[in-house]
Amino acid sequence: MPEPYIRVAVAEDDRELSALDRATWSTLHAVSPEPQPPYAPFFDERHRPGDFLVAELDGTLAGYIRLAHPTPLASNAHVLQIQGFAVAEKARGQGVGRALIRAAVDEARRRGARRLTLRVLGHNTPARKLYESEGFVVEGVLPEEFLLDGAYVDDVFMGRTL
């Protein structure tokens, strides 16, 4: 099985990342409504190409992960947060997600971060297991924070020291 190639996103990835985002949308991980046409560009002022790492598998874009500061405060500048993560359905089970998380950890360290955090829905067991296997621990839970498909879902805060 080929290893995923991880790189920083470029503006030309916009259309492919937008399509990937729509194809992977699910209430398993999304709290916003399903995207509807006309589709907005993937990149904007708050979501710049340099914020994203993308994975390619056999020359095809197979996933992405976004790193951002959780707040604009200088006192919080040592923390980065995963604020977006998706793997194409056909690429799941091939190490793409794990490679993206490991690359995000490396990139966060390169940027001088001391901590990396994320939020994940309580019912997203596959993602939670992956994060835990990469050193993330549950640091807090907001019970029944979201109402998705008629069920209340916890918002789980996870983090790790770098």
FENGI-V529564 format. One record per residue. N is the residue number from 0. RES is the residue in one letter. SS is DSSP state (helix for helix, strand for strand, loop for the rest). D_LAST is the distance of its C-alpha to the last C-alpha in whole Angstrom. Layout:
((N,RES,SS,D_LAST) (N,RES,SS,D_LAST))
This chain:
((0,M,loop,29) (1,P,loop,28) (2,E,loop,24) (3,P,loop,23) (4,Y,strand,23) (5,I,strand,20) (6,R,strand,20) (7,V,strand,20) (8,A,loop,23) (9,V,loop,26) (10,A,helix,29) (11,E,helix,31) (12,D,helix,29) (13,D,helix,30) (14,R,helix,33) (15,E,helix,31) (16,L,helix,28) (17,S,helix,30) (18,A,helix,32) (19,L,helix,29) (20,D,helix,28) (21,R,helix,32) (22,A,helix,32) (23,T,helix,29) (24,W,loop,30) (25,S,loop,30) (26,T,loop,30) (27,L,loop,27) (28,H,loop,25) (29,A,loop,27) (30,V,loop,28) (31,S,loop,30) (32,P,loop,33) (33,E,loop,34) (34,P,loop,34) (35,Q,loop,38) (36,P,loop,40) (37,P,loop,40) (38,Y,loop,36) (39,A,loop,34) (40,P,loop,32) (41,F,loop,29) (42,F,loop,28) (43,D,loop,29) (44,E,loop,28) (45,R,loop,25) (46,H,loop,24) (47,R,loop,24) (48,P,helix,23) (49,G,helix,21) (50,D,helix,18) (51,F,strand,19) (52,L,strand,18) (53,V,strand,21) (54,A,strand,22) (55,E,strand,25) (56,L,strand,27) (57,D,loop,30) (58,G,loop,31) (59,T,strand,30) (60,L,strand,27) (61,A,strand,26) (62,G,strand,23) (63,Y,strand,21) (64,I,strand,17) (65,R,strand,17) (66,L,strand,14) (67,A,strand,15) (68,H,loop,15) (69,P,loop,16) (70,T,loop,18) (71,P,loop,20) (72,L,loop,20) (73,A,helix,19) (74,S,helix,17) (75,N,helix,15) (76,A,loop,14) (77,H,loop,10) (78,V,strand,10) (79,L,strand,10) (80,Q,strand,12) (81,I,strand,14) (82,Q,strand,17) (83,G,strand,19) (84,F,strand,19) (85,A,strand,22) (86,V,strand,24) (87,A,loop,27) (88,E,helix,29) (89,K,helix,31) (90,A,helix,27) (91,R,loop,26) (92,G,loop,26) (93,Q,loop,25) (94,G,loop,21) (95,V,helix,21) (96,G,helix,19) (97,R,helix,16) (98,A,helix,16) (99,L,helix,16) (100,I,helix,13) (101,R,helix,11) (102,A,helix,12) (103,A,helix,11) (104,V,helix,7) (105,D,helix,9) (106,E,helix,11) (107,A,helix,8) (108,R,helix,7) (109,R,helix,10) (110,R,loop,11) (111,G,loop,9) (112,A,loop,7) (113,R,loop,5) (114,R,strand,5) (115,L,strand,7) (116,T,strand,10) (117,L,strand,14) (118,R,strand,17) (119,V,strand,19) (120,L,strand,23) (121,G,loop,24) (122,H,loop,26) (123,N,loop,24) (124,T,helix,24) (125,P,helix,23) (126,A,helix,20) (127,R,helix,18) (128,K,helix,19) (129,L,helix,17) (130,Y,helix,14) (131,E,helix,14) (132,S,helix,15) (133,E,loop,11) (134,G,loop,10) (135,F,loop,10) (136,V,strand,13) (137,V,strand,16) (138,E,strand,15) (139,G,strand,19) (140,V,strand,22) (141,L,strand,24) (142,P,strand,27) (143,E,strand,30) (144,E,strand,28) (145,F,strand,29) (146,L,strand,33) (147,L,strand,33) (148,D,loop,36) (149,G,loop,37) (150,A,strand,35) (151,Y,strand,32) (152,V,strand,29) (153,D,strand,26) (154,D,strand,23) (155,V,strand,20) (156,F,strand,16) (157,M,strand,13) (158,G,strand,10) (159,R,strand,6) (160,T,strand,4) (161,L,loop,0))
